[in-house]
Amino acid sequence: MNKRPSYLARALGRKAPYQPAQSLRQDLDLTIVHYLSGPVGVKGAQPGDLLVVDLLDLGAKEEVPWGFNGFFAKKNGGGFLTDEFPMAQKSIWDFHGIYTTSRHIPGVRFAGQIHPGLIGCLPSHDLLKTWNKRELGLIATDPDRVPPLANPPVSRTAHMGKMKGEARDKAAAEAARTVPPREHGGNCDIKDLSKGSRIYFPVYVDGAGLSVGDLHFAQGDGEITFCGAIEMAGGWVHMRVELIKDGMSKYGIKNPVFKPGPLTPNYNDYLIFEGISVDSDGKQYYLDANVAYKQACLNAIEYLKKFGFSGAQGYSILGSAPVQGHFSGVVDIPNSCATLWLPTQIFEFDIRPNASGPVKYLDGSINMPISYD
């Protein structure tokens, strides 16, 4: 269930090996993305049902107790803050039971919350056609945009199982990429889909076709670094399934619904950074919550730099640590208000404001590897 395994080396001993940032460079073929377990057929599942999935347990494989966080070069997809961080960089995180630390980001230690970044059921042929029509239509509005507006099917690298010949090529030419979330679930990257969670998935085909993968050890809301969260080098999931017949119409459900599990990192002291619908150049947007959340993230990163973190280290922290993101106001024209909740207890020193001013605890001697274009 590794994400983009072509640049994951096998761990030697109990710590991850040295991995340069070139493993996230701009020429990495991202048409090969998620390797999933599934699709698994569920006896009796029919279109219109709800597939109830209980995440009973999740964990890291003992032989690879490590993961990584990274952001791609802008030319190769970038991340939420790709204009500010256009080069590929990565940080390695070692697991110590439920906790994690990074050799590339000193002064930070936090508890993880293992979850699948990607989980969902198969689409019907009609739903697949709908996806391709709307996403290809979006791409056509600005086909040369970098990063692109969406990711179209790529027949050359589509994984089509046992299909061969013309049948394989025809299906691959319209096969949906696993990059975004959609009606079936997919790559939603919800950090609270962890141990003890229950998910209600719409069923679109006979047998449901449940797949899961892209395991994260921990993640901040939004997975803002794109190759975000702490991507696990290897992990496992135990699940249980049952059905609610005709559940989609009974409950009016067209997208997945879930109940979070009872086990979450117990952090209760936060610094909360606000952002509004005005970008870094002072341009006003109308109730743009995306712009507002981006500004909240940038405000948090600028704050962390006062304590000696580099901008890239701050960015990686927001993508990896149990950070909360909230939309606090979306009606007061012209500005939406978004907030980013940064837990202060994950730091080995006090980052709260005081009259004496910030203390630069880090001297800049340790930073994240970078790959220049």
N, C-alpha and C positions, 0 to 999 in steps of 0.2 A: 504494500500500500504506500510505497514511497512516492513522493511528488517529485517529478523531474529527476529520476534516479541516475541519469547519465553523468551527473556531476557529484554524486554521492559516493565517496570512497568508503571501504569497509573499515570500521573502527578497529584499532589495534589496542588490545588491552581494554582498560576501563574508561579511557578518554578518547575523544575524537582526534583523528590525525590532523596535521596542518593542512589547510585548504586555502589556496590563494583566492583573491576576489575574482580572478580570471574565470573561475568556475561559474560566475554569474555574468560573464561578459556579454556584449551586445550581439554576438553572432550565435548565441545558444539557440537551438531550434525549439522554440516554444509551441510549435504545432504538436509536439509530443508533450503532453502535460500530465494528466492524472492517470495513474495505474490503479485500478479499482478491484476490489473483491466483489464478484457478481457478474451479471445480474442473477439473483437467486429467485427461483420461482416459488410462489406460495399457493398451495393447493386450495382451490375454491375462490381465489381472488378474481373479481370481475370488474370491468369498467364501472365507475360510479361508487365503488366501495371505498372505505377508508382502511388503509393498512396501519395498524397500531404497532409501533416498534418501541420496545423497551430496551434502553441501553443499560445492560446489567453490570458491565464492568469494562474498563479499558486500561491499557498499560503499555509500557515500553518493553521491547525485547531486551533480555538481560545482556545480550552480546553487543548491543549498540545503545548504551545509555547516554545519548547525546542528540542534539538537533542543531538547527541553524535558523537564523533570520537574515533576510537580505532584501535589497531593492535592486531591480534591474535597471540597466541603462535606459534612458528615455527612448532611444532608438529601438529598444526591444520590449516596450511595454511600460517601462517606468513604474511608478507607484502613485499614491495619492498626492505626494509632494514632489513629483518628478521635475517640475520647473526649478525648484530649490535644490534638489539632489539628483542631477541628471546622469551621474556616473554609477556604475555597478559597485556595490559594497555589501559585505556580509559580516555577521558575527556568529561565532560558535558558542553554544550553550551546553554545559555539562549538567547531567541530572544527578542529584544527591537525594535519593528517595523521592519525596514529594517536592523538593526544592530544586532550584536551578541557579547557576551563576555562569558568567561569561568571562573568558580570558581577555576579551576585547572591550569589555565595559566594566571596569572596576567599580566597587562601591555599591553594587546592586545585588540583592538576593531576594527571591520571592517564591511562593508556592505556585505550582502549576495547577491546571484544570484541563486534563486531557479530554479532547473532543475530536470528532471527525469534522474536518472542514467541508467534506462533501458526502452527502447521503441523500438518496431519493429513489424514486421508481421510474420505470421506462415511460417515455411518451408514446402516445398513439401516432399513427402515420399522419392524421389530420393535425395534431398538435405540433408535430415536427415541421410540417409545411408552414404552419403559422409562425413558428420561431424563425425559420429561414426567410420568410417573406418580410417580416418586420425588421429583422436585423440586417438583411441585405439592403433593405430600403433605407435604413439609417446610414449604413456605410456609403451609399450612393450620394448622400447629401454632402459628403466631404471625403472622397475616396483616398486622397493623398495625406490625410491627417496623420501626424506623428505625436503620440501613439494613436493607433487607429480607433475609430468609434466602436467597433465590435470585431469579433473574430469569426470569419466565415468558415464553412467546411473546407477541409484540406484532404483530398482523397489520398494523396501520397503517403501520409503518415497515420491515417485513420486505422484504428485497431478494430477489425471486423470479425474476430474470432475464426470460425472454420469456413467462412464464406470465401469462395474462389472465383476467378475469372470475371466474366461480364456482370454477373449478379453482385459480386463483391464491389466492383468499380462503380456500378450504378448506385448502390446503397451508400458507399463511401462519399460520393459526390454531394450527398445531402445530409450526411451524418453530422449531428450537432456537436460542436466543441463543448468541452466540459468546463470552460472558463467561468461563465456567469451562473448565478442562480436563476431558476425559472419556476413555472407553475408546479413542476414535479418535485421541487426541492433543489437538489444539485449543490453547487459550490456556494452555499450560503455563508460559511465561515462564522457561525454563531458560537461564541465561546461557552455559552451556557448549555449547549447540547452535550452534557457530560454525564458522568456516572449517575444513574438514577433517573435520567430524563425519559419522558414518554413523548413520542412524536406521532402525529396523525397525518399520514400521507395520502393524498388523492391517488386513486388507482385508475390508470388509463388503458391498460391492456390486460388480457387474461393472464393470470399468474403474477401480476404486479411488477416483477422484475426489479427487486431491491438490490442496490449497489451501495458500497461504502468505501471510503478511503481518505487520503490526504489528512493523516492524523497530525494534530497539533498538541504539543505539550502544554502550551499556554498561548494567550493572545490578548491583545488590547482590542476593544470594540472598533470595528471598521477594518481590521487587518490592513492598516493604512500603508504598510510597506510593500504590499502586493505579494511578493514572496514573503508574506508577512507571517505573523505568529512565530512560534518556534516549531519549524517543520521537523518532525521526528524521523530519524534514520530508519526506524523500524518499530512497529507496534502491533497490537492486537485488540479486537473488539469482541465482546460476548453480547449477543442480542436475543430477544424473544419477540415473536410476532403473533398477532391475532387479527381478526377482521371485524369491522362493523359494516354489515351489508347495507348497501344504498346510503352509506354515511355521508357522501358528498351532498346529496339533495336534502337529507334529513337535517343536516346542520349548516347548510349553505356554505360549504367549504370549497374553495377553488385553489388555495395555496396551503401548504402545510401549517399545522398548528401544533404547538408543543407545550409541555409542562417541564420546567427545569427540575433538575435533581436537587436534593437537599445539601449536597456537599459543594461548597464554594470556598475560595480563599477568604479568610476572615480578616479583612482589612477594613478599618472603620474611621480612619483619619485621612482626609483628602485635601489637597489643594485643587480648586476647581477653576479652570481657565475658560473665559468666555470668548466667543467670536461672533461677529455680525456679518451681514451680507455686503461687506466692503472689502475689496481685495487689497493686497499689499501696496498697490500703486494708487490707492485711494478711489478706485472706480466703484461707483454705487451699483448694486444689483437689486432686483425686486424679489424680496422674500426668498433668496437663494440659500437654502439650508446647507448645500454642499460647500459654497463659499464660506459660510459661517463656521462650519466645522473645520475646514482647512485653516481658518484664521485662529481658531481655538488651539489647534495642534501647533501651529507656528508660534503662538504665544507661549505655550508650554516649553517648546524647544529653546526659545530665546531665554527663558527663565533658567532652564537647566544649564545653559552655557555659563551662567554666572558662577556656578560651582565647579567649573573646570571640565565639564563634559563637552565634547565636540558636538556640532550640529548633527552629524551622522549618528553619534552615540545616542543623542536625545531622540532622534527619529526612530532608531531601533528599539529603544526602551518603550516608546509609545505603541509600537507594533507588537511587542513581545509580552510586556507585563500586563497584569490584570487591571488595565485602565478602563474606565467606563466612559461611554459617549452618550450624550443626551441632546435631544432637540427640546429646548426649554420654551421657545416661543416661535410660532409660525404664522401669526395673524397681524402683528403690529407693523403695518407698512411704514417704510419700505424694507425694514430689516428683520430677518429671522435671527434668532439667538440660539447658538449651539454651545454646549459646554463639554469640556473634557475633564474628567475626574482622575487625578493622579494620586495614587496612594502614597503617602509620605513614609509609611512603615517599611517599604521595600528598600529604602536607602540606608546605608551604614552611617550616615551623618544627617544632621538636622537640616532640612531644606526649607523650613518654614520662615517667612519674613520676620525680621525683628529690627529694632532700632540701630543695632550695630552694623547692619548690612551683611551681605552674603560673604561667606568664606570660600575661597577657591581651594577645595580639598584635593583636586586632581591637577597634575602638572602637565598633562598633555603627552606624556611619554608613551602612553598606550592608546592606540586608536584602532579603528576598523580597517582592514585591507580594502584597497580601492583599485578598480580596473578602469583605466582611462581609455576613451574611444581611440 
